[in-house]
Structure formats: C-alpha cells, structure tokens
Amino acid sequence: MEPRDLSDHTVYRAGRGIEEVARDRGLDPDDLVKLSSNENPFGASPKAVDAVRDHADRVYSYPKTSHTDLTAKIADRHGVDDEQIWLTPSGDTALDYLARAFIDPGQRVLVPKPGFAYYPMSARYHHGEVDEYRMEKSENFAQTPETVLSAYDGHRIVYVTSPHNPTGSEMSLEDVRTVAEETDEQTLVVYDEAYIHFTDSPSAVDLVAERDDVAVVRTFSKAYGLAGMRLGYAVTPTEWADAYASVNTPFGVTELTCRAGLAALDDDDHVEQTVETAKWAREYMHETLDAKTWESGGNFVLVEVGDASAVADAAQRQGVIVRDCSSFGLPECIRISCGTKPQTRRAVETLNEVLAEVSA
C-alpha cells in the first residue's frame, strides 16, 4: 500500500538549526549565530516561560479553560467577538483550517510567487488546485491590486502576505480592500499578518468587521518568541463560528501553549525590545552590507548575493546561518533574520568577508 500521489505538492524547506549545522561542520553550537528562521533573537517572552513552569503540573488536563481564556483575551485585543477567533496550533494551522473550511476538491487558489510554501501545501492537502501571481524583483517585489488581480480568475481563496516573506514588501490596507472588492463574493481573501508587529502599517482586522470575505492570520512565533510552542489564530467573520467547530482538531492547542500565550500577551516589554531591535537591525543591514538589499517590514532582510547557495554555505563555515532563498525561487538571494545587535554585526561582518571572497 502506498500514499496518494503527492508529486505535485510543494515541500517546505525549513532553515537549518544550530545543532544540525554544528554537527555537520564540526563546530561548537555556542559559537554559531542562527539568523535563518525569523525567530525571536531574545527567545521566548520571560512571562511565557514562567507560565509554562508554573502550569507544568497541569499537562494531564485538556486545555478547556485556558483555551477559552486565551480566545477571549485575543478577541478583546482586537475588539471582536470571541467567536471570531479561530485559535490554532500555529499560524500554519490557521491556514490549514481555512483551507479545510472553504476548499472543495478541484477548486483553485491563488498564491504569491515567491511566497510561503504552506499556502499551496494547505490547498493541495484538501485537493485544491494552485495558481500563482508573480511579485517581480525588477519591481522591488511590489504588492499592488494589479499584481494580484491580473492573475485572478474566480479563485476560491486568494492569499496576501504583508509584510511579505521573504521579500519584506507590504500591501496597504486600501489595496487589500480593493482586492476584496474586485474579487467575487465567493472568493476568500486570506491576509497573513505573521510579521505585523514589525511594521507601522495598520492591521487588516478592521476589514473583517466590514466584510464577510476576508480572514486575517496571526502567529505567536515571531514577536512573542513562541515558535516552539506552536500557537496562532485567524480572525474571521462572526458567521463562521460553526465552521470552526467543524474543522478544529480536538484540543489542538495544548494547555501549556495556551498558558504561554496568555502570559506573552501581557509582556509588552519583551515585544517592544524585539520590535525596536528588529528595526535597528534592518537599518544596519541596509547601510552596511556590501550587497543589494530590499526595504522590509518584517524581522528579516532579503539580500542579493549572486550565488545564494555558495554564500550561505561559506557563511555557515564561519558560524553564521542564513537562509538560502533558492526554495523560494530566488537562487540569487539570501534572507537574514534580524538578530540582537551583536549577532547582526557579526553576521554583516562575516557576509561582507564572504562576498568579497566570492567576488574575487
């Protein structure tokens, strides 16, 4: 017996971890700087870590109360009803839940290219078909309504990311509204705000109150530093509450994850430190890297280096892990996550050395 044909499925290529690189390179893990996965360089919210310790003896219990409390707290933050929050084990799973709820076999979705691999993955898991709209490097990866709508043909779901991974480009709220207005009534616009904390641009949550064809996806992995806990959510129209109950995995968000999320929402100091350092790191990389960079609204910077594989490999040998963007369809680019100030300075120094060697 064999699984169904998965040959057309996109494979998600995660950034390499410190332990993996250290083992392969024969290096000391403590000497490595990992800036390949857009993680929080300060780690998890300290309040979240304390909450996990304080509630460790609760792991025998299903997360009924904590799930309800976290849902209510998120809803209050956004000024929406509790029923509008689809709490999920990661932002990726929020995308999956929306695909479960909206895609019938054979229906088509529209995804950005380059873009996050899980958009097409989640659609194909549910037997959807995938088309792409191109974000062109020659246009600085601009996201405009025309960019999306030129490829639109009655798709069931249209995915928009702002700030966009891996380019860092953004789409204005008015442009998102235009996309929603210009697509069919039965087209869902999924607006992925995984990196919203790192930009001054407004959230699209207000659009959800105005329309019944927009959903916003968020994650706790970035600004809150809970990537290892797996926590995310979607903000949806109130009318979709029954759909969430039908597609939600029973107790998918664990007790400790809920407790960590509740605590992280109160850790304003941690978020502020994370965001301000990311903004500093972006500017530092723009000013000091000896390579073309693009303006970014996320906690990362896209850099054109020529041969991304060679540059990323050479940087690894010197203990700096960055993301080769070949899997995004950008074999000439790397993506560098924003680290602490010492980490970012070391990464820039190392990469400038590597770029000089490669060009020579």
Residue pairs with C-beta under 8 A, 6 or more apart in sequence:
8 124
9 120
9 121
9 124
9 125
10 117
10 120
10 121
10 124
11 117
12 117
12 118
12 121
13 117
13 327
14 37
15 34
15 36
15 37
15 321
15 323
16 34
16 36
16 316
16 321
17 34
17 37
18 29
18 32
18 34
18 321
19 29
21 27
21 32
21 34
21 316
21 321
22 28
22 29
22 32
25 316
25 317
27 319
31 319
32 319
32 320
32 321
33 319
33 320
33 321
33 339
33 343
33 346
33 347
34 321
34 337
35 41
35 320
35 321
35 322
35 323
35 336
35 337
35 338
35 339
35 343
35 344
35 347
36 321
36 322
36 323
36 335
36 337
37 227
37 323
37 337
38 165
38 195
38 222
38 298
38 299
38 300
38 335
38 337
39 221
39 222
39 225
39 227
39 337
40 222
40 223
40 224
40 225
40 227
40 274
40 299
41 274
41 277
41 337
41 338
41 339
41 340
41 343
42 225
42 270
42 273
42 274
42 277
42 340
43 49
43 225
44 224
44 225
44 226
44 228
44 229
44 260
44 264
45 224
45 225
45 226
45 260
45 263
45 264
45 267
45 270
45 271
46 267
46 270
47 263
47 264
47 266
47 267
47 270
48 224
48 225
48 226
48 229
48 259
48 260
48 261
48 263
48 264
48 267
49 260
50 263
51 259
51 260
51 262
51 263
52 256
52 259
52 260
54 259
55 255
55 256
55 259
56 256
58 255
58 256
58 259
59 254
59 255
59 256
61 255
62 251
62 255
63 251
63 253
63 254
63 255
63 257
63 258
64 251
66 255
66 258
66 259
66 262
67 87
67 251
67 253
67 258
68 82
69 258
69 262
70 87
70 253
70 258
70 261
70 262
71 82
71 85
71 87
71 233
72 82
73 262
73 265
74 85
74 87
74 233
74 265
75 81
75 82
75 84
75 85
77 265
78 84
78 85
78 203
78 205
78 235
79 205
80 205
80 208
80 209
80 235
80 238
81 238
83 238
83 241
83 244
84 208
84 235
84 236
84 237
84 238
84 240
84 241
85 233
85 234
85 235
85 236
86 94
86 97
86 233
86 234
86 235
86 236
86 240
86 244
86 248
87 231
87 233
87 253
88 94
88 96
88 97
88 231
88 232
88 233
88 234
88 248
88 252
88 253
89 230
89 231
89 232
89 249
89 252
89 253
89 254
89 257
90 219
90 221
90 230
90 231
90 232
91 192
91 194
91 217
91 218
91 219
91 221
91 232
91 233
92 118
92 122
92 232
93 230
93 232
93 249
93 252
94 217
94 218
94 219
94 232
94 233
94 234
95 118
95 119
95 122
95 190
95 192
95 217
96 118
96 122
96 125
97 234
97 244
97 247
97 248
98 122
98 157
98 188
98 190
98 215
98 217
98 234
99 109
99 122
99 123
99 125
99 126
99 128
99 157
100 126
100 247
101 240
101 243
101 244
101 246
101 247
102 156
102 157
102 188
103 109
103 123
103 126
103 127
103 128
103 156
103 157
104 156
105 126
105 127
105 128
106 127
106 128
106 129
107 128
107 129
107 155
107 156
108 128
108 129
108 130
108 131
108 153
108 154
108 155
108 156
109 119
109 120
109 123
109 128
109 129
109 130
109 131
109 155
109 156
109 157
109 158
109 159
110 131
110 132
110 133
110 148
110 151
110 152
110 155
110 157
110 158
110 159
111 119
111 120
111 123
111 130
111 131
111 132
111 133
111 159
112 119
112 132
112 133
112 135
112 143
112 159
112 160
112 161
112 164
113 132
113 133
113 134
113 135
113 329
114 135
114 141
114 166
114 167
114 325
114 328
114 329
114 330
115 132
115 135
115 159
115 161
115 164
115 165
115 328
116 161
116 165
116 192
117 327
119 130
119 159
120 130
123 129
123 130
123 157
124 130
128 156
128 157
131 151
131 153
131 155
132 151
133 147
133 148
133 150
133 151
133 152
134 147
134 151
135 141
135 142
135 143
135 147
135 164
135 167
135 169
136 142
137 330
140 169
140 294
140 295
141 164
141 167
141 168
141 169
141 294
141 302
142 169
143 160
143 162
143 164
143 169
143 170
143 171
143 175
144 171
144 175
145 175
145 178
145 179
145 182
148 158
148 160
148 179
149 179
149 182
149 183
152 158
152 182
152 183
152 187
154 184
154 187
155 183
155 187
156 186
156 187
156 188
157 187
157 188
157 189
157 190
158 179
158 183
158 187
158 188
158 189
158 190
159 190
159 192
160 171
160 176
160 179
160 189
160 190
160 191
160 192
161 191
161 192
161 194
162 169
162 170
162 171
162 176
162 191
162 192
162 193
162 196
162 199
162 201
162 204
162 297
163 169
163 170
163 195
163 196
163 198
163 199
163 201
163 296
163 297
163 298
164 170
164 171
164 298
165 194
165 195
165 298
165 300
166 300
166 302
166 323
166 325
166 328
166 330
166 333
166 335
167 294
167 296
167 302
168 294
168 295
168 296
168 297
168 298
168 300
168 301
168 302
169 294
169 295
169 296
169 297
170 199
170 201
170 297
172 201
173 201
173 202
173 203
173 204
173 206
173 207
176 189
176 191
176 204
176 207
176 214
177 207
179 189
180 189
180 207
180 211
180 213
180 214
183 189
183 213
185 213
186 213
187 213
188 213
188 214
188 215
189 213
189 214
189 215
190 215
190 217
191 204
191 207
191 214
191 215
191 216
191 217
192 217
193 203
193 204
193 216
193 217
193 218
194 217
194 218
194 219
194 221
194 222
195 222
195 297
195 298
195 299
196 203
196 218
197 222
197 223
197 271
197 274
197 275
198 222
198 223
198 275
198 278
198 279
198 297
198 298
198 299
199 297
199 298
201 297
203 216
204 214
204 216
205 216
205 235
207 214
207 216
208 214
208 215
208 216
208 235
208 236
208 237
211 237
212 237
212 239
214 237
215 234
215 235
215 236
215 237
216 234
216 235
217 232
217 233
217 234
218 232
218 233
218 234
218 235
219 231
219 232
220 226
220 229
220 231
220 232
220 260
220 261
220 264
221 227
221 230
221 231
221 232
222 299
223 271
223 274
223 275
223 299
224 261
224 264
224 265
224 267
224 270
224 271
225 264
225 270
225 274
226 257
226 260
226 261
226 264
229 254
229 256
229 257
229 260
229 261
230 257
231 253
231 257
231 258
231 260
231 261
236 244
264 270
274 299
277 338
277 340
277 341
278 298
278 299
278 338
280 341
280 344
281 299
281 301
281 338
281 339
281 341
281 344
282 296
282 301
282 338
284 341
284 344
284 345
284 348
285 293
285 301
285 303
285 336
285 338
285 344
285 348
286 293
286 295
286 301
288 348
288 352
289 301
289 303
289 348
289 351
289 352
290 351
290 352
290 355
290 356
291 303
291 304
291 305
291 351
291 355
292 303
292 304
293 301
293 302
293 303
293 304
294 301
294 302
296 302
299 337
299 338
300 335
300 336
300 337
300 338
301 335
301 336
301 338
302 325
302 330
302 333
302 334
302 335
303 333
303 334
303 335
303 336
303 351
304 332
304 333
305 311
305 332
305 333
305 334
305 351
305 355
305 358
306 332
306 358
306 359
307 331
307 332
307 358
308 324
308 325
308 326
308 330
308 331
308 332
308 333
308 334
309 324
309 326
309 331
310 358
311 322
311 324
311 334
311 351
311 354
311 355
311 358
312 322
312 323
312 324
312 334
314 354
314 357
314 358
315 321
315 322
315 347
315 350
315 351
315 354
318 350
318 353
318 354
319 350
320 346
320 347
320 350
320 351
322 334
322 335
322 336
322 337
322 347
322 351
323 334
323 335
323 336
323 337
324 331
324 334
325 331
325 333
325 334
325 335
336 347
336 351
338 344
339 347
